[in-house]
């Protein structure tokens, strides 16, 4: 199992939507840890690269109506 961490920027993320976004990200296969910061509009995602992909997480957030920008590769 290869764990990797990525940071996503989610412009316009509101405090009241934090739970909804967190739930959507936790539904992606291979996820291990999600940390959402509504102050900086960022989500830090740790996951098993063999089970999930960054595109899966981006799509989960986009499906909620948010725009997503990848900020960094492996942290």
DRENTI-889039 format. One record per atom (N, C-alpha, C, O): residue number from 1; x, z, y; residue in one letter. Coordinates in nm, 2 decimals, padded with zeros to 4 digits. Example, Ala and Ser with C-alpha at 12.3 -4.5 7.8 and 13.67 -1.06 7.14 Angstrom:
2
[1 [01.32 00.78 -00.57] A]
[1 [01.23 00.78 -00.45] A]
[1 [01.32 00.78 -00.33] A]
[1 [01.42 00.85 -00.33] A]
[2 [01.28 00.71 -00.22] S]
[2 [01.37 00.71 -00.11] S]
[2 [01.29 00.79 00.00] S]
[2 [01.34 00.80 00.11] S]
END
This chain:
75
[1 [00.08 00.00 -00.12] X]
[1 [00.00 00.00 00.00] X]
[1 [00.09 00.00 00.12] X]
[1 [00.18 00.09 00.14] X]
[2 [00.07 -00.09 00.21] X]
[2 [00.14 -00.10 00.34] X]
[2 [00.05 -00.07 00.45] X]
[2 [-00.04 -00.15 00.49] X]
[3 [00.08 00.05 00.51] X]
[3 [00.00 00.09 00.63] X]
[3 [00.06 00.04 00.75] X]
[3 [00.18 00.05 00.78] X]
[4 [-00.03 -00.02 00.84] X]
[4 [00.02 -00.07 00.97] X]
[4 [-00.08 -00.02 01.07] X]
[4 [-00.19 00.02 01.04] X]
[5 [-00.03 -00.02 01.20] X]
[5 [-00.11 00.03 01.31] X]
[5 [-00.11 -00.07 01.42] X]
[5 [-00.01 -00.13 01.45] X]
[6 [-00.23 -00.10 01.47] X]
[6 [-00.24 -00.19 01.59] X]
[6 [-00.33 -00.12 01.70] X]
[6 [-00.41 -00.03 01.67] X]
[7 [-00.30 -00.17 01.82] X]
[7 [-00.38 -00.12 01.93] X]
[7 [-00.46 -00.23 01.99] X]
[7 [-00.41 -00.34 02.01] X]
[8 [-00.59 -00.21 02.00] X]
[8 [-00.68 -00.31 02.06] X]
[8 [-00.73 -00.26 02.20] X]
[8 [-00.76 -00.14 02.22] X]
[9 [-00.74 -00.35 02.29] X]
[9 [-00.80 -00.32 02.42] X]
[9 [-00.95 -00.37 02.41] X]
[9 [-00.97 -00.49 02.37] X]
[10 [-01.04 -00.29 02.45] X]
[10 [-01.18 -00.32 02.45] X]
[10 [-01.24 -00.30 02.59] X]
[10 [-01.29 -00.19 02.62] X]
[11 [-01.23 -00.40 02.67] X]
[11 [-01.27 -00.39 02.81] X]
[11 [-01.42 -00.35 02.82] X]
[11 [-01.50 -00.40 02.75] X]
[12 [-01.45 -00.25 02.91] X]
[12 [-01.58 -00.21 02.93] X]
[12 [-01.64 -00.11 02.83] X]
[12 [-01.76 -00.09 02.83] X]
[13 [-01.55 -00.06 02.75] X]
[13 [-01.59 00.04 02.65] X]
[13 [-01.64 00.17 02.72] X]
[13 [-01.57 00.23 02.80] X]
[14 [-01.77 00.20 02.69] X]
[14 [-01.83 00.32 02.75] X]
[14 [-01.82 00.44 02.66] X]
[14 [-01.83 00.43 02.54] X]
[15 [-01.82 00.56 02.72] X]
[15 [-01.81 00.68 02.64] X]
[15 [-01.93 00.69 02.54] X]
[15 [-01.91 00.73 02.43] X]
[16 [-02.05 00.65 02.58] X]
[16 [-02.16 00.66 02.50] X]
[16 [-02.16 00.56 02.38] X]
[16 [-02.24 00.58 02.28] X]
[17 [-02.07 00.46 02.39] X]
[17 [-02.06 00.37 02.28] X]
[17 [-01.95 00.40 02.18] X]
[17 [-01.92 00.33 02.08] X]
[18 [-01.87 00.50 02.21] X]
[18 [-01.76 00.54 02.13] X]
[18 [-01.79 00.55 01.98] X]
[18 [-01.72 00.50 01.89] X]
[19 [-01.90 00.63 01.95] X]
[19 [-01.94 00.65 01.81] X]
[19 [-01.98 00.52 01.74] X]
[19 [-01.95 00.50 01.63] X]
[20 [-02.05 00.43 01.81] X]
[20 [-02.09 00.30 01.76] X]
[20 [-01.97 00.22 01.72] X]
[20 [-01.97 00.16 01.62] X]
[21 [-01.87 00.21 01.81] X]
[21 [-01.75 00.13 01.79] X]
[21 [-01.67 00.19 01.67] X]
[21 [-01.62 00.12 01.59] X]
[22 [-01.66 00.33 01.68] X]
[22 [-01.59 00.39 01.57] X]
[22 [-01.65 00.37 01.43] X]
[22 [-01.58 00.34 01.34] X]
[23 [-01.78 00.38 01.43] X]
[23 [-01.85 00.35 01.30] X]
[23 [-01.83 00.21 01.25] X]
[23 [-01.80 00.19 01.13] X]
[24 [-01.83 00.11 01.34] X]
[24 [-01.81 -00.03 01.31] X]
[24 [-01.67 -00.05 01.25] X]
[24 [-01.65 -00.12 01.16] X]
[25 [-01.57 00.01 01.32] X]
[25 [-01.43 00.00 01.27] X]
[25 [-01.41 00.07 01.14] X]
[25 [-01.33 00.02 01.06] X]
[26 [-01.48 00.18 01.12] X]
[26 [-01.46 00.25 00.99] X]
[26 [-01.53 00.18 00.88] X]
[26 [-01.50 00.20 00.76] X]
[27 [-01.62 00.08 00.90] X]
[27 [-01.68 00.01 00.80] X]
[27 [-01.59 -00.10 00.75] X]
[27 [-01.62 -00.16 00.64] X]
[28 [-01.48 -00.13 00.81] X]
[28 [-01.39 -00.24 00.77] X]
[28 [-01.31 -00.19 00.65] X]
[28 [-01.25 -00.08 00.65] X]
[29 [-01.30 -00.28 00.55] X]
[29 [-01.23 -00.24 00.43] X]
[29 [-01.08 -00.21 00.46] X]
[29 [-01.01 -00.29 00.53] X]
[30 [-01.02 -00.11 00.41] X]
[30 [-00.88 -00.08 00.42] X]
[30 [-00.85 00.02 00.53] X]
[30 [-00.73 00.06 00.55] X]
[31 [-00.95 00.05 00.62] X]
[31 [-00.92 00.14 00.73] X]
[31 [-00.88 00.28 00.69] X]
[31 [-00.93 00.33 00.59] X]
[32 [-00.78 00.34 00.76] X]
[32 [-00.74 00.47 00.73] X]
[32 [-00.76 00.57 00.84] X]
[32 [-00.80 00.68 00.82] X]
[33 [-00.74 00.52 00.96] X]
[33 [-00.76 00.61 01.08] X]
[33 [-00.80 00.53 01.20] X]
[33 [-00.74 00.42 01.23] X]
[34 [-00.89 00.58 01.28] X]
[34 [-00.93 00.52 01.41] X]
[34 [-00.92 00.62 01.52] X]
[34 [-00.97 00.73 01.50] X]
[35 [-00.86 00.58 01.63] X]
[35 [-00.85 00.67 01.74] X]
[35 [-00.90 00.59 01.86] X]
[35 [-00.84 00.49 01.90] X]
[36 [-01.01 00.63 01.93] X]
[36 [-01.07 00.56 02.04] X]
[36 [-01.05 00.64 02.17] X]
[36 [-01.08 00.76 02.17] X]
[37 [-01.00 00.57 02.27] X]
[37 [-00.98 00.64 02.40] X]
[37 [-01.06 00.56 02.50] X]
[37 [-01.03 00.45 02.54] X]
[38 [-01.18 00.61 02.55] X]
[38 [-01.26 00.54 02.64] X]
[38 [-01.20 00.55 02.78] X]
[38 [-01.25 00.47 02.87] X]
[39 [-01.11 00.64 02.81] X]
[39 [-01.04 00.64 02.94] X]
[39 [-00.96 00.51 02.96] X]
[39 [-00.95 00.46 03.07] X]
[40 [-00.89 00.47 02.85] X]
[40 [-00.80 00.35 02.86] X]
[40 [-00.86 00.23 02.80] X]
[40 [-00.80 00.12 02.80] X]
[41 [-00.98 00.24 02.74] X]
[41 [-01.05 00.13 02.67] X]
[41 [-00.97 00.08 02.56] X]
[41 [-00.96 -00.04 02.54] X]
[42 [-00.91 00.17 02.48] X]
[42 [-00.83 00.13 02.37] X]
[42 [-00.88 00.19 02.24] X]
[42 [-00.93 00.30 02.23] X]
[43 [-00.85 00.12 02.13] X]
[43 [-00.87 00.17 02.00] X]
[43 [-00.74 00.15 01.92] X]
[43 [-00.68 00.04 01.92] X]
[44 [-00.69 00.26 01.86] X]
[44 [-00.57 00.25 01.77] X]
[44 [-00.62 00.26 01.63] X]
[44 [-00.69 00.35 01.59] X]
[45 [-00.58 00.16 01.55] X]
[45 [-00.63 00.14 01.42] X]
[45 [-00.52 00.14 01.32] X]
[45 [-00.43 00.06 01.33] X]
[46 [-00.53 00.23 01.22] X]
[46 [-00.43 00.23 01.11] X]
[46 [-00.50 00.18 00.99] X]
[46 [-00.61 00.23 00.96] X]
[47 [-00.44 00.09 00.92] X]
[47 [-00.51 00.04 00.80] X]
[47 [-00.41 -00.02 00.70] X]
[47 [-00.29 -00.04 00.73] X]
[48 [-00.46 -00.04 00.58] X]
[48 [-00.39 -00.09 00.47] X]
[48 [-00.39 -00.25 00.48] X]
[48 [-00.49 -00.31 00.47] X]
[49 [-00.27 -00.30 00.51] X]
[49 [-00.26 -00.45 00.53] X]
[49 [-00.31 -00.53 00.41] X]
[49 [-00.35 -00.64 00.43] X]
[50 [-00.30 -00.47 00.29] X]
[50 [-00.34 -00.54 00.17] X]
[50 [-00.49 -00.55 00.15] X]
[50 [-00.54 -00.63 00.08] X]
[51 [-00.56 -00.46 00.23] X]
[51 [-00.70 -00.45 00.21] X]
[51 [-00.78 -00.51 00.33] X]
[51 [-00.89 -00.57 00.31] X]
[52 [-00.73 -00.50 00.45] X]
[52 [-00.80 -00.55 00.57] X]
[52 [-00.71 -00.62 00.66] X]
[52 [-00.58 -00.62 00.63] X]
[53 [-00.76 -00.69 00.76] X]
[53 [-00.68 -00.76 00.85] X]
[53 [-00.72 -00.72 00.99] X]
[53 [-00.83 -00.68 01.02] X]
[54 [-00.63 -00.75 01.09] X]
[54 [-00.67 -00.72 01.23] X]
[54 [-00.79 -00.80 01.27] X]
[54 [-00.87 -00.75 01.35] X]
[55 [-00.80 -00.92 01.22] X]
[55 [-00.91 -01.01 01.26] X]
[55 [-01.05 -00.94 01.21] X]
[55 [-01.15 -00.96 01.28] X]
[56 [-01.05 -00.87 01.10] X]
[56 [-01.17 -00.80 01.06] X]
[56 [-01.21 -00.70 01.16] X]
[56 [-01.33 -00.68 01.19] X]
[57 [-01.11 -00.62 01.21] X]
[57 [-01.14 -00.52 01.31] X]
[57 [-01.19 -00.58 01.44] X]
[57 [-01.28 -00.53 01.50] X]
[58 [-01.12 -00.69 01.48] X]
[58 [-01.16 -00.76 01.61] X]
[58 [-01.30 -00.81 01.59] X]
[58 [-01.38 -00.79 01.69] X]
[59 [-01.34 -00.86 01.48] X]
[59 [-01.47 -00.92 01.46] X]
[59 [-01.58 -00.81 01.46] X]
[59 [-01.69 -00.83 01.51] X]
[60 [-01.54 -00.69 01.40] X]
[60 [-01.64 -00.58 01.40] X]
[60 [-01.68 -00.54 01.54] X]
[60 [-01.79 -00.51 01.57] X]
[61 [-01.58 -00.54 01.63] X]
[61 [-01.60 -00.50 01.77] X]
[61 [-01.68 -00.61 01.84] X]
[61 [-01.77 -00.58 01.92] X]
[62 [-01.64 -00.73 01.82] X]
[62 [-01.71 -00.84 01.88] X]
[62 [-01.85 -00.85 01.84] X]
[62 [-01.94 -00.89 01.92] X]
[63 [-01.88 -00.81 01.72] X]
[63 [-02.02 -00.81 01.67] X]
[63 [-02.11 -00.71 01.74] X]
[63 [-02.23 -00.73 01.74] X]
[64 [-02.04 -00.62 01.81] X]
[64 [-02.12 -00.52 01.89] X]
[64 [-02.14 -00.57 02.03] X]
[64 [-02.20 -00.50 02.11] X]
[65 [-02.08 -00.68 02.06] X]
[65 [-02.09 -00.74 02.20] X]
[65 [-01.98 -00.72 02.29] X]
[65 [-01.99 -00.75 02.41] X]
[66 [-01.87 -00.66 02.24] X]
[66 [-01.75 -00.63 02.32] X]
[66 [-01.65 -00.75 02.31] X]
[66 [-01.64 -00.82 02.21] X]
[67 [-01.57 -00.76 02.42] X]
[67 [-01.46 -00.85 02.42] X]
[67 [-01.34 -00.76 02.36] X]
[67 [-01.34 -00.64 02.37] X]
[68 [-01.25 -00.83 02.29] X]
[68 [-01.14 -00.76 02.23] X]
[68 [-01.01 -00.83 02.26] X]
[68 [-01.00 -00.95 02.25] X]
[69 [-00.90 -00.75 02.30] X]
[69 [-00.77 -00.81 02.32] X]
[69 [-00.67 -00.73 02.24] X]
[69 [-00.67 -00.60 02.24] X]
[70 [-00.59 -00.80 02.17] X]
[70 [-00.48 -00.73 02.09] X]
[70 [-00.37 -00.69 02.19] X]
[70 [-00.33 -00.77 02.26] X]
[71 [-00.33 -00.56 02.19] X]
[71 [-00.23 -00.52 02.28] X]
[71 [-00.09 -00.52 02.22] X]
[71 [00.01 -00.56 02.28] X]
[72 [-00.07 -00.47 02.10] X]
[72 [00.06 -00.46 02.04] X]
[72 [00.06 -00.49 01.89] X]
[72 [-00.05 -00.47 01.82] X]
[73 [00.17 -00.53 01.84] X]
[73 [00.19 -00.55 01.70] X]
[73 [00.22 -00.41 01.64] X]
[73 [00.18 -00.31 01.70] X]
[74 [00.28 -00.41 01.52] X]
[74 [00.31 -00.28 01.46] X]
[74 [00.36 -00.17 01.56] X]
[74 [00.44 -00.20 01.64] X]
[75 [00.30 -00.06 01.54] X]
[75 [00.35 00.06 01.63] X]
[75 [00.44 00.15 01.56] X]
[75 [00.48 00.25 01.61] X]
END
